Amino acid sequence: MTRPERASLVSVGQVVPIGEADYCYGTGPLRLRITEAPAGVDHPGLEWIELTGVEIRPDGSEARGSQPRTALVRVAALRSPTRGGRR
């Protein structure tokens, strides 16, 4: 018996909105354009995942001088249909 394919939580190039309550050590909402595929996303008990990307402003442009950054993000927020975190 084969396992059913799971949809990927995020993919390289995707812009992911993350609410303040759904990532560690940040202030305010975060939008990341993913630059590296995260590792270990198929673990069934995964609660947090490290995402790497470039911060994106609300108008869609990269933040000035934006360097790739990492953020520890709740997996539940990525699986949420709204993908914006709790309000």
N, CA, C and O of each residue as an XYZ file, in Angstrom:
348
protein
N       0.844     -1.172      0.000
C       0.000      0.000      0.000
C       0.891      1.238      0.000
O       1.856      1.316      0.761
N       0.568      2.199     -0.850
C       1.351      3.424     -0.906
C       0.644      4.534     -0.149
O      -0.581      4.547     -0.029
N       1.433      5.455      0.353
C       0.871      6.609      1.051
C       0.309      7.598      0.049
O       0.864      7.772     -1.036
N      -0.803      8.253      0.409
C      -1.294      9.304     -0.479
C      -0.331     10.490     -0.470
O       0.273     10.798      0.557
N      -0.191     11.153     -1.621
C       0.684     12.314     -1.718
C       0.108     13.467     -0.907
O      -1.083     13.765     -1.001
N       0.945     14.107     -0.122
C       0.541     15.294      0.620
C       0.909     16.527     -0.180
O       1.953     16.579     -0.830
N       0.048     17.505     -0.122
C       0.372     18.774     -0.762
C       1.500     19.426      0.028
O       1.527     19.364      1.257
N       2.412     20.039     -0.675
C       3.525     20.722     -0.018
C       3.002     21.921      0.756
O       2.099     22.621      0.297
N       3.571     22.154      1.928
C       3.163     23.309      2.731
C       3.532     24.615      2.042
O       2.728     25.546      1.994
N       4.736     24.683      1.513
C       5.211     25.871      0.808
C       6.125     25.432     -0.318
O       6.662     24.324     -0.297
N       6.301     26.302     -1.301
C       7.226     26.000     -2.382
C       8.104     27.212     -2.663
O       7.721     28.345     -2.368
N       9.263     26.974     -3.224
C      10.200     28.044     -3.542
C       9.517     29.018     -4.501
O       8.901     28.612     -5.487
N       9.639     30.313     -4.191
C       9.032     31.351     -5.010
C       7.680     31.817     -4.500
O       7.214     32.896     -4.865
N       7.054     31.017     -3.666
C       5.740     31.363     -3.121
C       5.876     32.462     -2.068
O       6.825     32.458     -1.283
N       4.921     33.408     -2.050
C       4.879     34.428     -1.007
C       3.902     33.951      0.058
O       2.732     33.695     -0.227
N       4.393     33.834      1.282
C       3.618     33.282      2.388
C       3.354     34.372      3.432
O       4.296     34.922      4.002
N       2.076     34.689      3.684
C       1.765     35.627      4.762
C       1.717     34.876      6.091
O       1.129     33.798      6.180
N       2.335     35.446      7.118
C       2.412     34.804      8.424
C       1.989     35.816      9.480
O       2.573     36.895      9.581
N       0.993     35.475     10.250
C       0.534     36.361     11.314
C       1.536     36.420     12.453
O       2.302     35.481     12.668
N       1.524     37.517     13.174
C       2.476     37.726     14.273
C       2.442     36.583     15.292
O       3.488     36.194     15.812
N       1.271     36.049     15.580
C       1.144     34.981     16.573
C       1.660     33.636     16.058
O       1.776     32.684     16.830
N       1.967     33.549     14.770
C       2.337     32.273     14.174
C       3.803     32.139     13.822
O       4.188     31.185     13.146
N       4.643     33.085     14.272
C       6.084     32.894     14.115
C       6.792     33.437     15.342
O       6.274     34.304     16.045
N       7.983     32.913     15.586
C       8.731     33.274     16.793
C       9.599     34.501     16.578
O      10.200     34.705     15.523
N       9.635     35.301     17.622
C      10.589     36.390     17.753
C      10.441     37.477     16.699
O      11.439     37.989     16.191
N       9.224     37.827     16.373
C       8.992     38.914     15.439
C       7.885     39.811     15.937
O       7.160     39.473     16.873
N       7.766     40.952     15.301
C       6.721     41.896     15.646
C       5.941     42.225     14.384
O       6.520     42.615     13.370
N       4.629     42.066     14.452
C       3.781     42.357     13.304
C       3.737     41.203     12.326
O       4.492     40.239     12.459
N       2.860     41.296     11.346
C       2.763     40.235     10.348
C       4.022     40.201      9.478
O       4.734     41.196      9.346
N       4.272     39.047      8.900
C       5.454     38.828      8.070
C       5.005     38.226      6.748
O       4.135     37.356      6.719
N       5.597     38.690      5.657
C       5.374     38.077      4.344
C       6.735     37.667      3.811
O       7.628     38.500      3.656
N       6.888     36.383      3.531
C       8.160     35.859      3.019
C       7.962     35.273      1.630
O       7.013     34.530      1.380
N       8.890     35.628      0.718
C       8.973     34.909     -0.552
C       9.990     33.809     -0.301
O      11.166     34.083     -0.064
N       9.537     32.579     -0.353
C      10.366     31.434      0.015
C      11.514     31.278     -0.981
O      11.295     31.250     -2.192
N      12.749     31.175     -0.456
C      13.936     31.030     -1.304
C      14.594     29.660     -1.175
O      15.433     29.297     -2.000
N      14.221     28.895     -0.147
C      14.777     27.544      0.043
C      13.657     26.613      0.459
O      12.810     26.971      1.278
N      13.656     25.430     -0.101
C      12.658     24.430      0.294
C      12.938     23.993      1.731
O      14.075     23.653      2.057
N      11.924     23.997      2.592
C      12.141     23.563      3.973
C      12.357     22.055      4.040
O      11.848     21.303      3.209
N      13.113     21.632      5.033
C      13.393     20.214      5.225
C      12.445     19.616      6.253
O      11.969     20.313      7.149
N      12.176     18.331      6.122
C      11.435     17.597      7.129
C       9.947     17.881      7.202
O       9.324     17.605      8.227
N       9.362     18.425      6.147
C       7.952     18.813      6.214
C       6.992     17.622      6.201
O       5.797     17.797      6.438
N       7.486     16.435      5.933
C       6.600     15.273      5.891
C       6.469     14.565      7.242
O       5.799     13.537      7.337
N       7.095     15.099      8.270
C       6.988     14.498      9.603
C       5.571     14.721     10.132
O       5.123     15.866     10.192
N       4.854     13.664     10.516
C       3.447     13.808     10.895
C       3.185     14.636     12.150
O       2.110     15.225     12.267
N       4.112     14.701     13.079
C       3.885     15.431     14.316
C       4.497     16.825     14.322
O       4.611     17.454     15.373
N       4.883     17.298     13.163
C       5.564     18.575     13.055
C       4.662     19.730     13.485
O       3.552     19.876     12.973
N       5.136     20.553     14.425
C       4.371     21.710     14.888
C       4.969     23.022     14.407
O       4.238     23.987     14.183
N       6.283     23.074     14.244
C       6.990     24.276     13.814
C       7.914     23.920     12.667
O       8.416     22.798     12.593
N       8.137     24.869     11.774
C       9.047     24.656     10.650
C       9.852     25.924     10.416
O       9.341     27.031     10.583
N      11.102     25.763     10.032
C      11.943     26.911      9.735
C      11.818     27.239      8.253
O      12.129     26.412      7.395
N      11.360     28.453      7.961
C      11.245     28.924      6.585
C      12.336     29.942      6.313
O      12.671     30.752      7.177
N      12.890     29.899      5.108
C      13.897     30.860      4.679
C      13.366     31.586      3.454
O      12.890     30.973      2.498
N      13.461     32.912      3.512
C      12.978     33.694      2.387
C      13.353     35.153      2.515
O      14.060     35.559      3.437
N      12.859     35.934      1.561
C      13.091     37.369      1.533
C      11.793     38.045      1.967
O      10.710     37.682      1.507
N      11.912     39.031      2.856
C      10.728     39.725      3.343
C      10.132     40.586      2.227
O      10.845     41.291      1.513
N       8.803     40.508      2.098
C       8.067     41.220      1.063
C       7.141     42.246      1.712
O       6.447     41.941      2.681
N       7.136     43.458      1.173
C       6.254     44.520      1.666
C       4.817     44.255      1.199
O       4.596     43.445      0.298
N       3.841     44.941      1.814
C       2.444     44.775      1.391
C       2.197     45.096     -0.083
O       1.285     44.535     -0.691
N       3.011     46.004     -0.670
C       2.823     46.340     -2.095
C       3.455     45.315     -3.034
O       3.369     45.459     -4.254
N       4.089     44.280     -2.477
C       4.675     43.210     -3.281
C       6.150     43.382     -3.572
O       6.759     42.484     -4.153
N       6.750     44.501     -3.192
C       8.174     44.715     -3.437
C       8.989     44.126     -2.284
O       8.489     43.930     -1.176
N      10.253     43.854     -2.582
C      11.150     43.370     -1.528
C      11.488     44.523     -0.602
O      11.644     45.664     -1.037
N      11.599     44.209      0.676
C      12.010     45.216      1.651
C      13.410     45.709      1.278
O      14.247     44.921      0.839
N      13.664     46.992      1.448
C      14.950     47.586      1.074
C      16.099     46.858      1.761
O      16.076     46.628      2.970
N      17.096     46.504      0.970
C      18.265     45.820      1.516
C      17.934     44.451      2.084
O      18.656     43.926      2.932
N      16.852     43.885      1.614
C      16.367     42.623      2.182
C      17.350     41.481      1.939
O      17.702     41.161      0.804
N      17.766     40.898      3.015
C      18.612     39.714      2.979
C      17.736     38.508      3.293
O      16.743     38.647      4.007
N      18.073     37.342      2.785
C      17.297     36.166      3.189
C      17.292     36.040      4.710
O      18.307     36.257      5.372
N      16.148     35.693      5.237
C      16.017     35.514      6.685
C      15.268     34.229      6.944
O      14.592     33.692      6.067
N      15.401     33.754      8.152
C      14.664     32.565      8.548
C      13.632     32.949      9.597
O      13.799     33.914     10.343
N      12.574     32.175      9.631
C      11.537     32.373     10.637
C      11.018     31.005     11.051
O      10.799     30.131     10.213
N      10.827     30.834     12.337
C      10.249     29.620     12.881
C       8.734     29.819     12.886
O       8.220     30.676     13.604
N       8.025     29.026     12.086
C       6.608     29.256     11.798
C       5.775     28.043     12.208
O       6.203     26.901     12.039
N       4.582     28.299     12.748
C       3.649     27.219     13.082
C       3.158     26.535     11.812
O       2.693     27.195     10.883
N       3.261     25.230     11.779
C       2.780     24.462     10.635
C       1.273     24.637     10.467
O       0.781     24.707      9.341
N       0.544     24.708     11.567
C      -0.912     24.876     11.495
C      -1.286     26.142     10.737
O      -2.300     26.156     10.038
N      -0.498     27.203     10.854
C      -0.786     28.446     10.131
C      -0.587     28.266      8.632
O      -1.284     28.897      7.838
N       0.355     27.414      8.234
C       0.590     27.162      6.811
C      -0.500     26.260      6.229
O      -0.802     26.333      5.038
N      -1.072     25.431      7.053
C      -2.145     24.548      6.586
C      -3.500     25.228      6.582
O      -4.446     24.726      5.977
N      -3.600     26.371      7.255
C      -4.845     27.113      7.365
C      -5.282     27.619      5.991
O      -4.441     28.039      5.195
N      -6.592     27.585      5.698
C      -7.049     28.076      4.404
C      -6.796     29.569      4.205
O      -6.636     30.016      3.069
N      -6.757     30.345      5.281
C      -6.544     31.792      5.161
C      -5.055     32.139      5.134
O      -4.682     33.193      4.618
N      -4.205     31.278      5.676
C      -2.758     31.472      5.724
C      -2.330     32.854      6.168
O      -1.352     33.390      5.646
N      -3.025     33.437      7.103
C      -2.590     34.735      7.561
C      -2.399     34.780      9.051
O      -2.052     35.818      9.616
N      -2.624     33.671      9.677
C      -2.479     33.651     11.120
C      -3.775     33.994     11.797
O      -4.792     34.255     11.155
N      -3.718     33.988     13.089
C      -4.908     34.287     13.891
C      -5.128     35.777     13.948
O      -4.190     36.568     13.850
N      -6.376     36.143     14.109
C      -6.697     37.567     14.221
C      -7.366     37.834     15.525
O      -7.718     38.978     15.815
